Amino acid sequence: MKIVHVCPFFAPHTGGVESHVRTLATAFARQGHEVTVVTSRYRRSLPTEEHRDGYRIVRSSTLFTVFNTPVDVGVGRWLERVDGDVYHLHYPPPVTPYLATRALERLGRLGPTVLTYHCDLYLPGVHGMLLTGLYERIFLPQLLRHAQRVIVHTRSYGLTSAALRSVEPIVIPSVVDLDRFTPAVPADGLKEKLRLQGRQLLLFSGRLVPHKGVEVLLFALRQLPESVALVVVGRGPRLGALRALARRIGVETRVRFCPDVADEALPSYLALADLYVYPSRNRLEGFGLALAEAMACGLPVLAADMPGVREVIEPGREGLLIDPLNAEDIATKARELLEDAPRRQAMGRQARARAEERYGIAPVTQRLFALYEGLLRERR
C-alpha cells in the first residue's frame, strides 16, 4: 500500500505529533509499504527530499512560520507528484492540512483521506483567540468534511472538543516503539554524571513551553524532602525562566535541566527515574505521548487529570492522577508513591503491560491498516 502522511512539522523538529508520525512511517515501511511524509521546509538548511528508515520525506516550500504554524504553500505541488492509496493528514498546526485538502480536491483525489486530530488549536492572548475562532469557523469545517475518517487518541478528548461536535471520531491511541522504550535500558552512569547519587528522582520530559506546567512541578519539589530531586529533559522558550524560578524558590541544587539530550538517549534518562510526572495543564495535550513512553520504560506515573491525558492510565493501577495546577496535590501524591517502593514497582510493571497492550507498534498499526483497507474497499 502507498501511504502518504501530511504532517506540518517533522524531524529534526521535535514534539509528540512528529514522534507519532515518525514511528508510524518507520513501522509501515518495515512492513513493506511505500511511505512518504510530506512536511514543511520550515528551515532553509533542511533538504528538500531525503530517505530515512525505509521511507521518503519531502519538504514543501515555506514562506514563513507564525504562531508555531508553517505556511508551506508548496504542499500542493508535492501532492501532485506523490501518488498515494491513502492520505493521512495530521492536525494541528492548521495551515498544512488545510492546503493539502484543497490540493487533493483540486486534483480529484477525494479519498480515502484520514485526519488525525491530535488536539485543539490554541493560541495565547486575545489575538490568538480571535485567530483560533476564525480558523475553526471558516477553515476547519472543510477539513473535517473532506476526511472520510477523523481519529482522536482518546475518547474523553473527542467528547470534550467543541471543534469535533459535527463528527463522530474513532479512537486510535498514539504509538510507542516498545523496543526502544523498555525497562531493560541501562542508565549508563547518568546518576553519577548528574551528581544525584543517593537521591530519589522525579523526571519530566518534553518541550519547555507554558502549557507543560513545569513551573508548578518546581513548586511541588519545594514541598518534598531534600532527598528528592527533579530531572527536566527538554528545551524550549521557558528554559531560562524555569532556571531562574528554581533559583528564586531555593530548589536550584535539586534540579537538573538537561536541554541537550539526543532523542536516542531519552530512554536512558527515563531509566534514572523513580517516578515520572506529567503536569500539562491545557487542551494542547490530546494524549501525552511522553507519558506513554515513560510507561513503556516501566515507570509509575503521575498524570494530569485533563481530558485525553487522564485516559492514558487507569488511576490507581499504573499511577495516580494529579491536579496539574496544584503543587500541593502533586507533592502529596509524589510522596505517597516515593515512600511505598512495593506499590511503585507494581505500578511500573502494570504501566509496561498497558503500553504493550495499547500503545505498541503492533496494536496501533494493525488498527490503522484495517482502517485504511476498509476505506479502500468502500472506495472500490
N, C-alpha and C positions, 0 to 999 in steps of 0.2 A: 504494500500500500504506500502511496505517496502522501506524506503528512506534512502540511505547512503550518508552522506556528508563527503567528504575528505578535511580537512582543515589543512594547515601546522601548525598553532598555534591555541590554543583555551584557554578559561578561565582556569586559572586566568590571562593569558596573555591578555592585553587589546589593542584594536585597532578597526578600522572600520570593517574589514573583520570578526573579531571574534564576534563583536556585531551583525553583519548581520546574521551570521550562527546561533548564539545562539537564536536570535529572531525567525528565521525560524524553528529551531528544536523544540523550545517550542510550537510554534503555530501549527505545523503539529502534534505533539504529542497530543495536546489538541483536535485536530480534529479527533483523533482516529487512526492515522497512527503509524507504528512502525519505529522509527527514531533512527539511530546510527550515531554518529560523530566519524570518525577515524582521529586521530590527532597525533602530536608528543609528546613524553615524554621528552620535552626539559629540564626539571629539574628532577633530580632523586628522589626528595622528592614527586613528584606527583604520585597518584595512577595509576596503570596500567588500571584499569577499575572502573567506577563508574556510578551511575544513578542520574539524576538530572532533575527535572521538567517533568518527564514522558518519557525522552529519555535516551539513553545509550551513554556513552563516553568511547572509548577505545584508549589508547595511545601506539604508537609503539616505539620500542627501537630506541634510537637516539644516534649516535656516537658522534656528536658534533654539534655546531651551528657556522656558519661562515657567515659573511656579513648579519647577521639577517636572516639566512636561516638554518632551521634544516635539518640535513642529517639523516633522520629517515629510516634506512634500514629495519626496521621491518614492514613497512606499508603493504608490500605484504603478509606477514604471517597473518596479521589481516584480510585482504580481503579474504584470503582462508577460514576464519571461519565466515565471516559476509555475510549473504545472503540478497541480495537486489533486488528489482524490478527495481530501478533506482539508478544510481550512479552519484552524483553531486559533481564535483571537483571544487576547488577554487584556483585561481592563481592570483598573486604570494604570497609567495616565490615559486621558481620553482621546487625544488627537489621533494617535496612530491607529487604533481600531476603527475610528470613525472614517478616516481616509481610506483604510483598507476596505471597509464596507462599500464606500462609494465606488472604489475601483472594481470590486468584484461584481457589483451591479452593472456597471458600465460595460464590463467585459462579458456579461451574460452568464457568469458563473454564480448562479443563485443558490448554490449549496452543493453538498451539505456544508454548512458553516456552524461551528460550535463557538460559544463565547464563555470563557471562564470569568466570572465576576468576582475578582479577588477581594474587593472591599469597596465601600462607598467613597466617592470623591470628597476630599476635604481640603480646603484652602483656608489659612488663618486670616483673621481680620474681616472687616466689613466688605472690602473689595473682593476678598476671597469668597465670602458667602454669596455675593452678587454673581460672580463668575460661575460658581458652582451651580447656583439655581438656574442661570441662563443655559448652561450646558445641559443640565438634566431635563429642562423643559423642551429644548429645541433639538438637541443632537442625540441624546441617549435613547429616546423612543425609537428612532430609526435604527439604531444599532441593535436594540432588543428585538425589533420586528424582523430584521434580516436574519438573525440567528435561528437555526432550527432547534437548537437546544441551548439553554443557559445553565451553567454549572456554578454552584456555590460550594465552598469547602465544608460548611456546617449548616445544619438545619436551622439552628437558632439565629444565625446571621441572616439567612434568607428571609425568615419570618419577620425580622425586625427592620429590614431595609425598606424605607419608603420608596426608593427608586425601583424596587422589584415588585411592586403591588400588581402590576399588569401582567406578570408572567408567573409560571409555575416552575421554578428552577429544580434541577435534580442535584443531589448531594454526592459529590465525589471528593474525598479529602485530598489535601496536598500530599506530597510524596517525599520519602526519605530513603537515601541509599544506606541500607542496613549493613552492608559490607564495610562501608566507610565509617559510619557512626555505630560503634559497637562497644560493649563493656570491656572487650579484650584489648583496646588501645592503651598502650602504656603512657604515663605522663613524662617519662624520659628526664627525670631530674628537674622538672619545671618548678616544683615547690621550693627546692633549694635555690634555683636561679632567681626566683621572685622573693626570696628571703621570707618564706611563710612557713617554715618548719614549726611543727607543734601547734598549728592553728587549725580550727575548723573553717572551711571555706564555703561561702556563698559565691555563686557565679551568675553573671548576666552576659549574654552575647547578643549583639545587634547594632544597628546604626544608632548613633548618639544624636537623636532628634527629640524634640519636646514630648511627643506623644508616647515615647517609650517609658517614661516615668522613672528614670534612674535617679532623679533628684529625691524622690520620696524614698527610694531604696537607701540612699545615703543617710537620710534622717532615721530610717529604721535601724541601720547599722549602729548609730549612736546609742540606741537603746539596748543593744546586745552586749554580752560580756566582751572584755578586751581580747579574749582568746579567739574571737570570731573575726575573720577578715573577709573582704569582698574583692573579687577579681572581675573587672569590667573589660570584656573583649569586644572591640569595635571602635570605629572612628565616626566622626560626623561633626556638624557645626556646633554641637553643645559640648564638645570635649573640653575646651578651655574653661567654660563656665562651670562645668562639673568639677574640674580640678580645683578651681577657686572655691567652690562651695565646700568641698571636702576639707580644705584648709580652714575655712571660716568656722565650720562647726566642730572642728577638732578630731576628724577621723582620717586625716591625710595619711598617717603612718599605717593605717589598717586597710587601705585601698590600693590596689594595683590596677592602673589603667594600662591596657595593652592594645594600642591602636594599630600596631603593625603586624598583627598575626595573619599569616597567609591562610587562605581558605583551606588548604590541605592540612594545616596544623591545628585547625579548630578542634577536632576530636581529642587531641592530646590535652588541650586546655580543659575541655569538659571532664576529662579523666581526673583532673585535680580536685573537683568539687565534691563536697558532701551534700549539697543541696542547690538546685537550680531555681532562680527566682525570675519571674516574667511579669513585671508590674505595668504593662502597657495600659493606657487609660482612655483611649477613644476608638472610634469606629474605623480608624485606619488599619486596625488589626481584624482581618476577617477569619484568621485561623491561628497564626502564630507558629510558623514553620520551625523557628529556633527552639520552641518548646518541644515539638515532636522530635527534633534532633537530640535534645538532651535526654528525652525519654528513651530513645534508641540506644543511648550510651549507658542506660541502666541507672539514671539519676531520678530520685524523687523530686517532685517539682512543687513550687508554689505558683499557681496560675491566676491571672487576673480574672475576677468574676465579671466578665464582659461577654456580650453576645459573640459567638464564634470561638473565642479563646476558651471559655468555660467548658465547651463541649469536647475539647481535645482530651480531657481526662475524665475519669469517673471519681468525683470527690471522695476522699477517704480511702481510695484504693491505690492510685498512682501518685497522689499528692493531695494538696489542700487548695481551696480557693481563697483568694485574698481580696480585700478592698484595695484597689490599686492607688487610691488617693489617701490612704490611711496608714501612716508609718507605724503607728502603734499596733495595728492589726497584723501588718507584715512581720514586725518584730516578735509579737506573741506567737504566731504560728511557726516562724523560723525556729524560735527557742524550743517550742513543743517537739519539733522533729529532731533538732540537733541533740536534744537530751535523751532521745529514745532511739538508740542505734538499731535494735532489732526491728522496730517498726519502719525505720528509714530504709533499712536493707530490703525488707519485704516489699515496700513501695517501689524501690528501684527495680526489683525483679518483675513486678507487675507492670511497671512502666515499659520495660523492654518487651514484655509479652504483648501489650496493647499495640506498641509500634509495629511489631511483626505481623499482627493480625490485621491492622487497619491501614498503616501508613507506609508499608514497604513497597518496593517497586512492583513486585508480582501482583498483589491485590489491586493496586491503583491502575496499573497499565492494563490489566485484564478487564476492568470495568470500563476504562476509556475505549479500548479497542472494540469491545462489544457494542458500545455506543456508536462508534464510527461505522462498524459493519451494519448496524441496524439502520442508520441514516442512508447508507449507500443502497441497501435493499429497498428502502422507501423511495429513493430517487429512481431506481430502475423500474 
